[in-house]
Amino acid sequence: MTRTLEHWTRQSHRWLSIVFTLAVLANFVARALSPGEPPAWITYAPLPPLFLQLFSGLYLFALPYLGRRLAVAH
């Protein structure tokens, strides 16, 4: 179960990084091409994948420490 969750988290973290990068690039393009302020949805589009990456990244960062603690407890 843990390996499956770890694998799924790593894969989603990678895909979220691609989505985040594309959203940031779209933001720069929209700012460069639009005469005024771009729509709010373009401005804030990078935030949802960024927050999801924050949580998945913290989980992946803690995995080695949690694994070590669980191994010592047994």
Backbone as JSON, one array per atom type, in Angstrom:
{
  "sequence": "MTRTLEHWTRQSHRWLSIVFTLAVLANFVARALSPGEPPAWITYAPLPPLFLQLFSGLYLFALPYLGRRLAVAH",
  "N": [[0.83, -1.19, 0.0], [1.91, 1.28, 0.82], [4.01, 1.65, -1.0], [2.57, 1.92, -3.37], [1.14, 4.29, -2.89], [3.3, 6.03, -2.59], [4.45, 5.86, -5.15], [2.33, 6.86, -6.73], [2.16, 9.44, -5.68], [4.67, 10.5, -6.39], [4.48, 10.42, -9.21], [2.25, 12.11, -9.67], [3.29, 14.47, -8.61], [5.31, 15.03, -10.46], [3.79, 15.43, -12.82], [2.26, 17.58, -12.0], [4.22, 19.52, -11.84], [4.74, 19.98, -14.53], [2.26, 21.01, -15.37], [2.2, 23.31, -13.78], [4.43, 24.72, -14.78], [3.6, 25.2, -17.44], [1.39, 26.85, -16.9], [2.63, 29.07, -15.76], [4.18, 29.93, -17.93], [2.11, 30.57, -19.73], [1.05, 32.68, -18.34], [3.13, 34.6, -18.49], [3.19, 34.98, -21.28], [0.6, 35.97, -21.72], [0.74, 38.36, -20.3], [2.66, 39.67, -21.78], [1.48, 39.97, -24.28], [-1.03, 41.14, -23.94], [-2.7, 44.29, -23.9], [-3.54, 45.49, -21.55], [-4.18, 44.63, -18.15], [-4.05, 41.13, -17.74], [-6.69, 38.58, -17.72], [-8.03, 37.54, -14.54], [-8.12, 34.79, -14.08], [-6.02, 33.78, -15.56], [-3.87, 34.96, -14.33], [-3.95, 33.83, -11.76], [-3.83, 31.13, -12.28], [-1.45, 29.49, -11.96], [-1.43, 28.93, -9.23], [-3.12, 26.77, -8.0], [-1.85, 24.24, -8.93], [0.63, 24.73, -7.8], [0.19, 24.79, -5.0], [-0.7, 22.16, -4.63], [1.64, 20.86, -5.35], [3.25, 21.71, -3.28], [2.2, 20.3, -1.05], [2.51, 17.61, -1.9], [5.25, 17.58, -2.3], [6.23, 18.09, 0.29], [5.37, 15.77, 1.55], [6.86, 13.84, 0.1], [9.38, 14.68, 0.81], [9.4, 14.08, 3.53], [9.23, 11.33, 3.58], [11.67, 9.6, 3.71], [12.44, 10.07, 6.38], [10.2, 9.32, 7.83], [10.09, 6.63, 7.12], [12.43, 5.68, 8.28], [11.87, 6.12, 10.96], [9.67, 4.41, 11.32], [10.91, 2.0, 10.81], [12.66, 1.75, 12.96], [10.89, 1.58, 15.05], [9.86, -0.97, 14.81]],
  "CA": [[0.0, 0.0, 0.0], [2.76, 2.46, 0.93], [4.72, 1.81, -2.26], [1.63, 2.41, -4.36], [0.9, 5.69, -2.56], [4.54, 6.75, -2.89], [4.57, 5.93, -6.61], [1.29, 7.76, -7.21], [2.53, 10.8, -5.27], [5.78, 10.95, -7.23], [3.98, 10.66, -10.56], [1.42, 13.32, -9.66], [4.19, 15.61, -8.38], [5.96, 15.32, -11.75], [2.81, 16.0, -13.74], [1.9, 18.91, -11.5], [5.28, 20.45, -12.2], [4.53, 20.33, -15.93], [1.1, 21.9, -15.41], [2.62, 24.58, -13.18], [5.32, 25.4, -15.73], [2.78, 25.7, -18.54], [0.57, 27.95, -16.41], [3.51, 30.24, -15.61], [4.49, 30.39, -19.28], [0.91, 31.22, -20.24], [0.95, 33.95, -17.63], [4.1, 35.53, -19.1], [2.74, 35.28, -22.64], [-0.59, 36.83, -21.62], [1.17, 39.69, -19.86], [3.43, 40.3, -22.85], [0.65, 40.24, -25.45], [-2.25, 41.91, -23.67], [-2.41, 45.71, -23.68], [-3.81, 45.83, -20.15], [-4.03, 43.52, -17.2], [-4.71, 39.9, -18.23], [-7.78, 38.11, -16.85], [-7.61, 37.03, -13.23], [-7.93, 33.33, -14.09], [-4.67, 33.5, -16.07], [-2.94, 35.4, -13.3], [-3.96, 32.91, -10.62], [-3.81, 29.74, -12.73], [-0.36, 28.67, -11.41], [-1.52, 28.67, -7.79], [-3.58, 25.43, -7.58], [-0.82, 23.19, -9.0], [1.73, 25.05, -6.88], [-0.18, 24.33, -3.66], [-0.68, 20.69, -4.64], [3.05, 20.46, -5.34], [3.75, 21.95, -1.93], [1.82, 19.19, -0.18], [3.14, 16.36, -2.34], [6.68, 17.71, -2.06], [6.49, 17.91, 1.72], [5.2, 14.34, 1.82], [8.01, 13.13, -0.45], [10.55, 15.06, 1.62], [9.33, 13.42, 4.83], [9.22, 9.86, 3.44], [12.82, 8.9, 4.28], [12.45, 10.2, 7.83], [9.11, 8.48, 8.35], [10.49, 5.24, 6.94], [13.45, 5.37, 9.28], [11.21, 6.06, 12.27], [8.86, 3.21, 11.37], [11.8, 0.84, 10.85], [13.19, 1.68, 14.31], [9.81, 1.18, 15.96], [9.59, -2.4, 14.7]],
  "C": [[0.87, 1.26, 0.0], [3.51, 2.71, -0.37], [3.82, 2.37, -3.35], [1.34, 3.89, -4.14], [2.13, 6.53, -2.9], [4.71, 6.91, -4.4], [3.56, 6.92, -7.18], [1.62, 9.21, -6.87], [3.67, 11.33, -6.12], [5.32, 11.28, -8.65], [3.13, 11.93, -10.62], [2.26, 14.57, -9.43], [4.89, 16.01, -9.69], [4.99, 15.97, -12.72], [2.36, 17.39, -13.3], [2.98, 19.94, -11.83], [5.16, 20.88, -13.66], [3.36, 21.3, -16.06], [1.46, 23.28, -14.87], [3.49, 25.39, -14.14], [4.54, 25.98, -16.9], [1.92, 26.88, -18.11], [1.41, 29.22, -16.24], [3.87, 30.8, -16.98], [3.3, 31.11, -19.91], [0.71, 32.58, -19.6], [1.89, 34.98, -18.23], [3.67, 35.93, -20.51], [1.54, 36.23, -22.6], [-0.21, 38.24, -21.2], [1.93, 40.42, -20.97], [2.52, 40.73, -24.0], [-0.57, 41.11, -25.17], [-1.89, 43.37, -23.39], [-2.63, 46.13, -22.23], [-3.5, 44.65, -19.26], [-4.72, 42.28, -17.76], [-5.82, 39.47, -17.27], [-7.24, 37.46, -15.58], [-7.36, 35.52, -13.28], [-6.56, 32.95, -14.66], [-3.63, 33.86, -15.01], [-2.82, 34.37, -12.18], [-3.92, 31.44, -11.01], [-2.64, 28.92, -12.17], [-0.54, 28.28, -9.95], [-2.05, 27.3, -7.4], [-2.52, 24.33, -7.76], [0.35, 23.46, -8.06], [1.41, 24.56, -5.47], [-0.21, 22.81, -3.59], [0.75, 20.17, -4.64], [3.67, 20.67, -3.96], [3.45, 20.76, -1.03], [2.47, 17.88, -0.6], [4.65, 16.42, -2.11], [7.05, 17.54, -0.6], [6.36, 16.44, 2.12], [6.42, 13.55, 1.33], [9.29, 13.46, 0.32], [10.57, 14.29, 2.94], [9.42, 11.9, 4.75], [10.46, 9.17, 4.02], [12.86, 8.95, 5.8], [11.36, 9.36, 8.47], [9.46, 7.01, 8.22], [11.5, 4.8, 7.97], [12.81, 5.23, 10.67], [10.36, 4.8, 12.4], [9.74, 1.96, 11.45], [12.38, 0.66, 12.26], [12.14, 1.19, 15.29], [9.55, -0.31, 15.9], [10.69, -3.18, 15.2]]
}
